[in-house]
């Protein structure tokens, strides 16, 4: 990533003193290709800690993107290819803030109507979704990072044909599997 791209990322995601070099990064390998995310523990510390606990335990291996809505988002991290829900840890507190917006390429926590119900499921915004921001229609959805490489993979997943499966809508007809999510060491960048 170029210096100017790092500066744009930091400016677009929140006013912060965090250095892009010190922010944790993860690589998501999917059946459609790889993407890399830069996480923001400086603005969503509990959310990032929760996400990385799932990453470090290998929880996401074999989960799928089970909800795909073109022009909105792709959601994954909670179901296996047979549409069985995986057992999760306790929910985390909603850390959504008005300054960290649901913009194209940001990753946020999925939740129920209860703002403090997020566990393992996350979504990546395919477009800017201002109605998901804190304060617009309630508590909002916690943004905790951004796709910094592989947005084409996100777009390819968003373009998958979907239908109904096991009582759920917007499920890709051909499973899009998360093969693994791993931390990216600073020396690998």
N, C-alpha and C positions, 0 to 999 in steps of 0.2 A: 504494500500500500504506500502510495506517495505521501509526502509530508502534507501537501495541500488536501488530499483525501482524508487524512487523519484529522486535520483541522476542521474540515467540513463536517465530518462525523461527530466530533465533539460539540461543535456549535449547534448542529441539528438535533442532537439528542438531549441536551440539557446544559445550562450554564454550570460548569464544574471545574475544579482545579485538577481533576484526575488526568494523569498522563496516559496517552494511548499505549505507551510501552509497558505500563504497569497493570493495565486492565486485563482480566483473564479472557482467554479465547478458547473456543471449542470448535472441533470439526465434527460435522454431522455427515456420515456416510449413509446414503440412501440407495435404494434400488434404481433411482433415477440419476444418481451422481452425488457429488460432494458439495457442501457449502461450509463456510466458516463464519462464526459469530464472534463478535466482541461483546462481552458482558459488562454491565454497569453496577458493580457493588457499591460504588460511591453514592448512588441514588436509590438503589433497591437492595440493600444488603441482605435482608432475610430471604428475599426471593432468589437472589443469586446463590446464596448458601444452600437453599433448598434444592434448586435446580442442579447444582454441582454435586450434591449428595446423591441424587438420582444418577447423574452421569458417572460418578466414581464407583457406584455399586453395580453398574452394568444394567440397570433397570430398563433403559430404553432399547436395548438390543432385542430385535424382533417385534417391536411395536410398529404400528402403522400410522400413516396420516389417514385418519378415519373420517374426517370432515373436510371437504374441499369445495369452496365456493368461488368460482371465477369472479374477478372484480371485487373481491372481499378479502379472503384469507384462506390459509391452509392450517389445519389443526391436527396435532398428533400427540403421542406420548402416553396414551392410556389404555389402548386395546391391542391385542395380538391379531394376527391375520385371520383367526377364526371369530373375531369380534367378541372375544372374552375380555372383560375389564380386568386389568391387573390390580392387585392389592397395593395400596399406596400408604405413604406416611401420613401423619396428621397434616391438616391444612395450615397454610401460612397466612399471616396478616396481609391485607391489601396495602401495597405501598405506592399505589398510583398517585402521581403528582401532575398538576396542570402543566408543568414545564417539560415533562417527558411525554411526548405525544405519540399516538399510534399512527406513525407515518409509514409509507411504503418501505418494506425491508426491515421494520422493527419486529422484535419478538416480544410477546406479552404472554402473561399467564391466563389460561382459560379458567373459568369458574362458573358456579351456578348463580342464581339471583342473590345469594349471600355473598357480599363483597369479600369476606374472609374465608372462602371455601376452596381456594386454589390448592391443588396438590401437585400432580406430575404433568398434567396436560398443558400444552403451550400452543400458541398460534403465531404464524408469521403473516404480517399484513402484506397483501399483494398490492394494495393501493392505500392512499391516505384515508384513514377512517376516523375523522374528528369526533363522531358521535360516541366513540369508545373512550375518549379522553376523560380524565378526572374532572368533575364539575360540570360537564356538559349535560349528562343525564344521570347524575348520581356519582357513585364512588369511582367509576371508571375501571379500566383494566390495566394492571401493572406492566408497563414496558420495562424490560430489564436488559436490553441489548439490541444489536442490529446485525443484519447479515452484511459482512464486509467482503465476502467472496462467494460466488455461486448463486447470484440472484436469478440467473437463467434456469437453474435447477428448480428454484421456487416457482418460477413462471411455468416450467414444464409440468410440475405437479398440479398447479392450478388449472392447467388446460386438460387434465384427465377427464374422461367421461365418467359421470357419477350416476348413482341410482339409489334405490332403497335396499337395505340389507339388515337383517335382524332387527327390524323396527326402526332403523335409523335412516335419515335422509342424507344426501350429499356424500355418500360413501363411494370412493373410486371403484369402478367395476373391476379393474385389475389392481390388486393391492400394491401400495407404495410403502415399502418396508424401510424402517430405520434400522440399518444393519448395526450401527454403533455410533455412539457419541463419545468423543475423547477430548481431553484437555490438549491444547496446543502449547508446548513450551516456548518461551521467548526465543530460545536459540534455534527453533525450527522455523521461525518466521522469516 
